[in-house]
Amino acid sequence: MELITNIINGIDDFMWGWMMIILLLGTHIFLSVRTKFIQRKTLKAIKLSVSKDPDTDGDISPFQSLATALASTIGTGNIIGVGTAIALGGPGAVLWCWLTGVFGIATKYAESLIAVKYRVRTKDGRMLGGAMYALERGLGMKWLGILFAIFAVVASFGIGSGVQVNAISEIMNSTFNSAGALTFNLFGHDISVVSAIVGLVIAAITAVVIFGGIKSISRVCELLVPAMAILYVLGCIIVLAANYAYLGSAISLIVTEAFSLKSVGGGFLGSAIMLAARNGVARGLFSNESGLGSAPIVASAAQTRNPVRQALISSTGTFWDTVVVCLMTGLVLVSSMLKYPAFFEGAQSGRLTYIAFSQIPYVGTPILVIGIVAFAYSTVLGWSYYGERCIEYLFGTKGMVPYRLIFILVLLVAPIIPLDLVWSISDISNGLMAIPNIIAVLLLSKVVVKETNYYLYGNRLDERDKSVIPTTDK
């Protein structure tokens, strides 16, 4: 097992080296410039996200689409992921994570635009879209679309299920089985009773929802996402208010550590920057998924007049997820570490946020537990849809039921897998999935610019897209 772990960690280190960081941040910056810094339209996009667009093509409302996308992005990456980034890359990783979100808004906009632009209709009237259809219809590169779909299916078992249910197991064990007494032996291994129960319960309630399809998933996410986000943000505000005297020092430390040239562990000069950037960007992508190509899959199912309207709405997902929530989590952790250094000494990455929220008397731990469970579960629902749509692209509707059964099986066993290994596998699958999606948005950037100039800067956002949506033969 140790050999396998070392190999996977080695692949992860290579995947998330300077090349991936440059590719992602470079794409974010390039598309920001090409779209005339679409980030300036965030307020308009937020207003559009809560407005209805009836009598248009699509399966779900724009807000349901955004809620489902947010369900898959506002998750453990915002809580445990930020803690992991700080533990591995230092406080400076928070700034790199935040910058990834700020510039990533443009990439989320672009990838969602082409997903809606090149979506197709099934014979029973459902809408399908995503990077695989953009690659096939927009660029004639079906082979690359197939690769994207394969990587996305693999990612759905990592970022979409394994990491999430493992995170739920971790927080539940910390709360109800901290001494590790509740265990049973299975094939020579001690298994936590709490972990086993988590797997069974999550698998059961997920099965009920995902077998109801996108409308069932979107209805649950529409109710769950706003409630869980408000609860968690309120918890962060309470901790930040308690740490008010340390906020200035926390911000200063985050900025200076992000560009520190000191060597780490005897390494080369500037390795601190590499650690901060690598872990910050990796956790930023994991959190907001800009450039990953996941959220555009559900954006394609939205009722919208034209691709630009839904692309604007989808781009707010990155704003809320990373620019707001991840930043708040980072400030909570760093300010708490400055205020109570002894509490955090030697703590594992998954425990950092738990320790910070324990500052809130009586309700701090329940807020965090409920937040992680709700965030992680909603992510499971969103990613089950992403994986299912990619399976449908690869094998047609006949592959959907087997995929759902395997997805549920992963939920059962994931709580007993080591967390660090799950994170590494997720990082690798994220990187592999991002590459074909980035190729699509870069090669179709002219289409993005043309559509943006026509609908947005030409003041035609209320105009319908008159292009014919083709019907797929699958």
C-alpha positions as CSV (number, residue, x, y, z in Angstrom):
1,M,0.0,0.0,0.0
2,E,2.9,2.3,0.8
3,L,4.4,1.8,-2.7
4,I,1.1,2.6,-4.4
5,T,0.7,5.7,-2.2
6,N,4.2,6.9,-3.2
7,I,3.6,6.3,-6.9
8,I,0.2,8.2,-6.8
9,N,1.8,11.1,-4.8
10,G,4.6,11.2,-7.4
11,I,2.2,11.5,-10.3
12,D,0.2,14.1,-8.3
13,D,3.4,16.2,-7.8
14,F,4.2,16.0,-11.5
15,M,0.7,16.8,-12.6
16,W,0.5,19.9,-10.4
17,G,4.0,21.2,-11.1
18,W,4.7,24.6,-12.7
19,M,3.3,23.5,-16.1
20,M,-0.2,23.0,-14.8
21,I,-0.1,26.2,-12.7
22,I,1.0,28.2,-15.7
23,L,-1.6,26.5,-18.0
24,L,-4.4,27.3,-15.6
25,L,-3.5,30.8,-14.4
26,G,-2.4,31.6,-18.0
27,T,-5.8,30.6,-19.3
28,H,-7.6,32.5,-16.6
29,I,-5.6,35.7,-17.4
30,F,-5.8,35.2,-21.2
31,L,-9.6,34.8,-21.1
32,S,-10.0,37.7,-18.7
33,V,-8.3,39.9,-21.2
34,R,-10.2,38.4,-24.2
35,T,-13.5,39.0,-22.6
36,K,-12.6,42.6,-21.5
37,F,-12.5,41.4,-17.9
38,I,-15.9,39.8,-17.7
39,Q,-15.4,40.0,-13.9
40,R,-16.7,43.5,-14.2
41,K,-20.1,42.1,-15.0
42,T,-20.4,40.0,-11.8
43,L,-23.1,42.2,-10.3
44,K,-25.2,41.9,-13.5
45,A,-24.6,38.2,-13.5
46,I,-25.8,37.9,-9.9
47,K,-29.0,39.7,-10.8
48,L,-29.5,37.4,-13.8
49,S,-29.0,34.3,-11.6
50,V,-32.2,35.1,-9.5
51,S,-34.3,36.1,-12.6
52,K,-36.4,33.6,-14.5
53,D,-36.2,33.0,-18.2
54,P,-39.4,31.2,-19.1
55,D,-40.5,29.7,-22.4
56,T,-36.9,28.9,-23.4
57,D,-35.1,25.7,-24.3
58,G,-33.8,23.8,-21.3
59,D,-34.7,21.3,-18.6
60,I,-34.2,23.4,-15.4
61,S,-34.3,27.0,-14.4
62,P,-31.0,29.1,-14.5
63,F,-31.0,29.3,-10.7
64,Q,-31.4,25.5,-10.4
65,S,-28.5,25.1,-12.8
66,L,-26.4,27.5,-10.7
67,A,-27.5,25.8,-7.4
68,T,-26.5,22.4,-8.8
69,A,-23.2,23.7,-10.0
70,L,-22.6,25.4,-6.6
71,A,-23.6,22.2,-4.9
72,S,-20.6,20.4,-6.6
73,T,-18.2,23.3,-6.0
74,I,-19.1,24.7,-2.5
75,G,-17.9,21.6,-0.7
76,T,-15.1,20.2,1.3
77,G,-12.6,22.2,-0.9
78,N,-13.9,25.3,0.9
79,I,-13.4,23.8,4.3
80,I,-11.0,20.9,4.5
81,G,-9.3,21.8,1.1
82,V,-8.3,25.3,2.3
83,G,-6.9,23.7,5.5
84,T,-4.9,21.2,3.4
85,A,-3.5,24.0,1.3
86,I,-2.4,26.0,4.3
87,A,-0.9,22.8,6.0
88,L,1.1,21.9,2.9
89,G,1.8,25.3,1.3
90,G,1.6,27.7,4.2
91,P,-0.6,30.8,4.7
92,G,0.4,32.1,1.3
93,A,-1.6,29.4,-0.4
94,V,-4.7,31.3,0.6
95,L,-3.8,34.2,-1.7
96,W,-3.0,31.8,-4.7
97,C,-6.3,30.1,-4.1
98,W,-8.1,33.4,-4.1
99,L,-6.4,34.7,-7.2
100,T,-7.3,31.5,-9.0
101,G,-10.9,32.3,-8.2
102,V,-10.8,35.9,-9.3
103,F,-9.2,35.2,-12.7
104,G,-11.1,31.9,-12.9
105,I,-14.4,33.7,-13.3
106,A,-13.5,34.4,-16.9
107,T,-12.7,30.7,-17.6
108,K,-15.9,29.6,-15.9
109,Y,-17.7,32.1,-18.2
110,A,-16.0,30.9,-21.3
111,E,-16.4,27.2,-20.7
112,S,-20.1,27.6,-19.9
113,L,-20.7,29.7,-23.0
114,I,-19.3,27.1,-25.4
115,A,-21.1,24.3,-23.5
116,V,-24.5,26.0,-24.1
117,K,-23.5,27.1,-27.6
118,Y,-22.8,23.5,-28.7
119,R,-25.4,21.6,-26.7
120,V,-27.7,19.0,-28.2
121,R,-31.2,17.7,-27.6
122,T,-32.0,14.0,-26.9
123,K,-34.8,12.3,-28.6
124,D,-36.9,12.6,-25.5
125,G,-36.3,16.4,-25.3
126,R,-33.5,16.6,-22.7
127,M,-30.5,19.0,-23.1
128,L,-27.0,17.6,-23.1
129,G,-23.8,19.7,-23.3
130,G,-20.3,20.2,-21.9
131,A,-16.7,20.2,-23.1
132,M,-17.2,16.9,-24.9
133,Y,-19.9,18.3,-27.2
134,A,-17.9,21.6,-27.7
135,L,-14.8,19.6,-28.7
136,E,-16.9,17.4,-31.0
137,R,-19.2,20.0,-32.6
138,G,-17.1,23.1,-32.3
139,L,-13.7,21.7,-33.2
140,G,-14.3,18.3,-34.8
141,M,-12.2,16.6,-32.1
142,K,-14.5,13.9,-30.9
143,W,-11.5,11.8,-29.8
144,L,-10.6,14.5,-27.3
145,G,-14.2,14.8,-26.2
146,I,-14.2,11.1,-25.5
147,L,-11.0,11.5,-23.4
148,F,-12.6,14.4,-21.4
149,A,-15.7,12.2,-20.7
150,I,-13.5,9.3,-19.5
151,F,-11.5,11.6,-17.2
152,A,-14.7,13.2,-15.9
153,V,-16.2,9.8,-15.0
154,V,-13.0,8.9,-13.1
155,A,-13.1,12.3,-11.4
156,S,-16.7,11.8,-10.3
157,F,-15.5,8.8,-8.3
158,G,-12.8,11.0,-6.6
159,I,-13.7,14.6,-6.3
160,G,-17.4,13.8,-6.7
161,S,-17.8,11.0,-4.2
162,G,-14.7,9.6,-2.6
163,V,-13.3,12.8,-1.1
164,Q,-16.8,14.0,-0.1
165,V,-17.9,11.0,1.9
166,N,-14.4,10.6,3.3
167,A,-14.7,14.2,4.6
168,I,-18.0,13.4,6.2
169,S,-16.6,10.3,7.8
170,E,-13.6,12.3,9.1
171,I,-15.7,15.0,10.8
172,M,-18.2,12.5,12.2
173,N,-15.4,10.4,13.7
174,S,-13.8,13.6,15.2
175,T,-17.2,14.4,16.8
176,F,-18.5,11.0,17.9
177,N,-15.5,8.7,17.9
178,S,-12.5,10.8,18.7
179,A,-10.9,8.1,20.9
180,G,-11.3,5.5,18.1
181,A,-13.0,3.0,20.4
182,L,-15.9,2.3,18.1
183,T,-14.3,-0.1,15.7
184,F,-14.8,-3.6,14.2
185,N,-12.4,-5.9,12.4
186,L,-12.9,-6.6,8.7
187,F,-10.4,-8.7,6.8
188,G,-7.7,-7.9,9.3
189,H,-8.3,-4.2,9.3
190,D,-9.9,-2.1,12.1
191,I,-12.9,-0.2,10.6
192,S,-14.6,2.6,12.4
193,V,-18.3,1.9,13.1
194,V,-19.0,5.6,12.5
195,S,-17.3,5.4,9.0
196,A,-19.3,2.4,8.1
197,I,-22.6,4.0,9.1
198,V,-21.7,7.2,7.2
199,G,-21.1,5.1,4.0
200,L,-24.4,3.2,4.4
201,V,-26.5,6.3,5.1
202,I,-25.0,8.5,2.4
203,A,-25.2,5.7,-0.2
204,A,-28.9,5.1,0.6
205,I,-30.1,8.8,0.5
206,T,-28.0,9.5,-2.6
207,A,-29.6,6.5,-4.4
208,V,-33.0,7.9,-3.8
209,V,-32.2,11.3,-5.3
210,I,-30.0,10.4,-8.3
211,F,-32.4,7.8,-9.6
212,G,-34.9,10.7,-10.0
213,G,-32.7,12.4,-12.6
214,I,-31.6,16.1,-13.0
215,K,-34.9,17.6,-11.9
216,S,-34.8,15.6,-8.6
217,I,-31.1,16.6,-8.1
218,S,-31.7,20.3,-8.9
219,R,-34.7,20.5,-6.6
220,V,-32.7,19.2,-3.6
221,C,-29.7,21.5,-4.5
222,E,-32.0,24.5,-4.9
223,L,-33.1,24.1,-1.3
224,L,-29.9,22.9,0.3
225,V,-27.2,25.2,-1.2
226,P,-28.5,28.6,-0.1
227,A,-29.2,27.3,3.5
228,M,-25.9,25.6,3.9
229,A,-23.9,28.5,2.5
230,I,-25.6,31.1,4.8
231,L,-25.1,28.9,7.8
232,Y,-21.4,28.4,7.1
233,V,-20.7,32.1,6.3
234,L,-22.4,33.2,9.5
235,G,-20.1,30.8,11.4
236,C,-17.1,32.3,9.6
237,I,-18.2,35.9,10.4
238,I,-18.5,35.0,14.1
239,V,-15.0,33.5,14.2
240,L,-13.6,36.5,12.3
241,A,-15.3,38.9,14.7
242,A,-13.7,37.1,17.7
243,N,-10.3,37.2,15.9
244,Y,-10.7,40.9,14.9
245,A,-7.4,41.9,16.5
246,Y,-5.5,39.4,14.4
247,L,-7.1,40.0,11.0
248,G,-4.5,42.6,9.9
249,S,-1.6,40.3,10.8
250,A,-3.4,37.4,9.1
251,I,-3.8,39.3,5.8
252,S,-0.2,40.6,5.9
253,L,1.1,37.0,6.5
254,I,-1.0,35.6,3.7
255,V,0.4,38.2,1.2
256,T,4.1,38.0,2.3
257,E,4.1,34.2,2.4
258,A,2.6,33.9,-1.0
259,F,5.7,35.5,-2.5
260,S,8.3,34.3,0.0
261,L,11.7,33.3,-1.6
262,K,12.9,31.4,1.4
263,S,13.9,27.8,0.9
264,V,11.9,25.0,2.5
265,G,13.4,21.9,4.0
266,G,16.8,22.6,2.5
267,G,15.3,23.0,-1.0
268,F,16.1,25.5,-3.7
269,L,15.5,29.2,-3.3
270,G,11.9,30.1,-3.9
271,S,10.5,26.7,-3.1
272,A,8.2,28.4,-0.6
273,I,6.5,30.1,-3.5
274,M,6.2,26.8,-5.4
275,L,4.6,25.1,-2.4
276,A,2.2,28.0,-1.8
277,A,1.3,28.4,-5.5
278,R,1.0,24.7,-6.2
279,N,-1.2,23.9,-3.2
280,G,-3.2,27.2,-3.5
281,V,-3.9,26.7,-7.2
282,A,-4.7,23.0,-6.8
283,R,-7.1,23.7,-4.0
284,G,-8.5,26.7,-5.9
285,L,-9.3,24.5,-8.9
286,F,-10.7,21.8,-6.7
287,S,-12.9,24.3,-5.0
288,N,-14.3,26.4,-7.8
289,E,-13.6,24.0,-10.7
290,S,-12.9,26.8,-13.2
291,G,-11.1,25.2,-16.1
292,L,-12.2,21.8,-15.1
293,G,-15.2,21.7,-17.4
294,S,-17.6,20.2,-14.8
295,A,-20.1,23.0,-14.1
296,P,-20.8,23.7,-17.9
297,I,-22.3,20.2,-18.0
298,V,-25.2,21.3,-15.9
299,A,-25.2,24.8,-17.4
300,S,-26.2,23.1,-20.6
301,A,-29.4,21.9,-19.1
302,A,-30.6,25.4,-18.1
303,Q,-33.4,27.3,-19.7
304,T,-31.8,30.3,-21.4
305,R,-32.3,32.7,-24.3
306,N,-28.7,32.6,-25.4
307,P,-25.3,31.2,-24.3
308,V,-24.1,34.5,-22.8
309,R,-26.9,34.8,-20.3
310,Q,-26.2,31.4,-18.8
311,A,-22.5,31.8,-19.0
312,L,-22.7,35.0,-16.9
313,I,-24.9,33.1,-14.3
314,S,-22.5,30.2,-14.2
315,S,-19.5,32.5,-13.7
316,T,-21.0,33.7,-10.4
317,G,-20.4,30.2,-9.0
318,T,-16.6,30.8,-9.0
319,F,-17.2,34.2,-7.3
320,W,-19.3,32.8,-4.5
321,D,-17.2,29.7,-4.0
322,T,-13.6,31.0,-4.0
323,V,-13.6,34.8,-4.0
324,V,-16.0,34.8,-1.0
325,V,-16.2,31.5,0.8
326,C,-12.7,30.2,0.4
327,L,-11.3,33.6,1.3
328,M,-13.3,33.6,4.5
329,T,-12.2,30.1,5.4
330,G,-8.6,31.1,4.8
331,L,-8.9,34.2,7.0
332,V,-10.6,32.2,9.7
333,L,-7.8,29.6,9.8
334,V,-4.8,32.0,9.6
335,S,-6.2,34.4,12.2
336,S,-7.1,31.5,14.5
337,M,-3.6,30.1,14.1
338,L,-2.1,33.4,15.0
339,K,-4.4,33.8,18.0
340,Y,-4.1,30.2,19.3
341,P,-0.8,28.8,18.0
342,A,-0.6,26.0,20.6
343,F,-4.0,24.6,19.6
344,F,-2.8,24.1,16.0
345,E,0.6,22.7,16.7
346,G,1.0,19.3,15.1
347,A,-2.7,19.3,13.9
348,Q,-3.5,17.4,10.7
349,S,-4.8,19.4,7.7
350,G,-8.3,17.9,8.1
351,R,-8.5,19.2,11.7
352,L,-7.5,22.8,11.2
353,T,-11.0,24.1,10.4
354,Y,-12.5,22.0,13.1
355,I,-10.1,23.5,15.7
356,A,-10.9,27.1,14.4
357,F,-14.7,26.6,14.7
358,S,-14.4,25.2,18.2
359,Q,-13.8,28.8,19.3
360,I,-17.5,29.4,19.0
361,P,-19.1,28.2,22.3
362,Y,-21.7,25.5,22.0
363,V,-22.7,26.0,18.4
364,G,-19.3,26.2,16.7
365,T,-18.7,22.4,16.2
366,P,-22.4,21.7,15.2
367,I,-22.2,24.5,12.6
368,L,-19.0,23.0,11.1
369,V,-20.3,19.4,11.3
370,I,-23.6,20.4,9.6
371,G,-21.8,22.5,7.1
372,I,-19.3,19.8,6.0
373,V,-22.1,17.1,5.8
374,A,-24.3,19.4,3.8
375,F,-21.5,20.7,1.5
376,A,-20.1,17.2,0.9
377,Y,-23.5,15.6,0.3
378,S,-24.6,18.3,-2.2
379,T,-21.3,17.9,-4.0
380,V,-22.0,14.2,-4.3
381,L,-25.3,15.0,-6.0
382,G,-23.9,17.5,-8.4
383,W,-21.0,15.2,-9.5
384,S,-23.3,12.2,-9.9
385,Y,-25.0,14.2,-12.6
386,Y,-21.7,15.2,-14.3
387,G,-20.5,11.6,-14.4
388,E,-23.8,10.3,-15.6
389,R,-23.9,12.8,-18.5
390,C,-20.4,11.8,-19.5
391,I,-21.4,8.1,-19.4
392,E,-24.3,8.9,-21.6
393,Y,-22.0,10.6,-24.1
394,L,-19.8,7.5,-24.1
395,F,-22.3,4.7,-24.1
396,G,-25.8,6.2,-24.4
397,T,-28.6,5.8,-21.9
398,K,-27.8,2.1,-21.4
399,G,-24.7,3.0,-19.3
400,M,-26.6,5.2,-16.9
401,V,-27.9,2.6,-14.4
402,P,-24.6,0.7,-14.2
403,Y,-22.9,4.0,-13.5
404,R,-25.3,4.9,-10.7
405,L,-24.8,1.5,-9.1
406,I,-21.0,1.9,-9.2
407,F,-21.2,5.5,-7.9
408,I,-23.2,4.3,-4.9
409,L,-20.8,1.5,-4.3
410,V,-17.9,4.0,-4.1
411,L,-19.9,5.9,-1.5
412,L,-20.0,2.8,0.6
413,V,-16.3,2.1,0.7
414,A,-14.8,5.6,0.5
415,P,-15.1,6.4,4.3
416,I,-12.4,3.8,5.1
417,I,-9.8,4.9,2.5
418,P,-6.9,7.2,3.8
419,L,-7.8,10.8,3.2
420,D,-4.4,11.9,1.8
421,L,-4.5,9.2,-0.8
422,V,-8.1,10.2,-1.9
423,W,-7.0,13.9,-2.2
424,S,-4.0,12.8,-4.4
425,I,-6.2,10.7,-6.7
426,S,-8.7,13.5,-7.0
427,D,-5.9,16.0,-7.9
428,I,-4.7,13.7,-10.7
429,S,-8.1,13.2,-12.2
430,N,-8.8,16.9,-12.0
431,G,-5.7,17.7,-13.9
432,L,-6.4,15.1,-16.6
433,M,-9.9,16.4,-17.0
434,A,-8.8,20.0,-17.2
435,I,-6.4,19.6,-20.1
436,P,-8.9,18.8,-22.9
437,N,-11.4,21.4,-21.5
438,I,-8.7,24.1,-21.5
439,I,-7.9,23.1,-25.1
440,A,-11.5,23.6,-26.0
441,V,-11.9,27.1,-24.4
442,L,-8.6,28.3,-25.9
443,L,-9.3,27.1,-29.4
444,L,-12.9,28.4,-29.2
445,S,-12.0,31.7,-27.6
446,K,-12.9,33.5,-30.9
447,V,-16.4,32.1,-30.5
448,V,-16.5,33.3,-26.9
449,V,-15.4,36.8,-27.9
450,K,-17.9,36.9,-30.8
451,E,-20.8,35.8,-28.7
452,T,-19.9,38.1,-25.9
453,N,-19.5,41.2,-28.1
454,Y,-22.8,40.5,-29.8
455,Y,-25.1,39.7,-26.8
456,L,-23.4,41.5,-23.9
457,Y,-21.6,44.5,-25.3
458,G,-24.1,44.8,-28.1
459,N,-26.9,45.0,-25.5
460,R,-28.8,42.0,-26.9
461,L,-28.9,39.9,-23.7
462,D,-32.7,39.6,-24.1
463,E,-32.5,38.4,-27.7
464,R,-33.0,34.7,-28.4
465,D,-30.4,32.5,-29.9
466,K,-31.9,31.6,-33.3
467,S,-29.5,28.7,-34.0
468,V,-31.0,25.3,-34.3
469,I,-30.2,22.8,-31.5
470,P,-29.4,19.4,-33.1
471,T,-30.9,16.2,-31.9
472,T,-28.4,13.5,-30.8
473,D,-28.8,10.0,-32.2
474,K,-27.9,8.4,-28.8
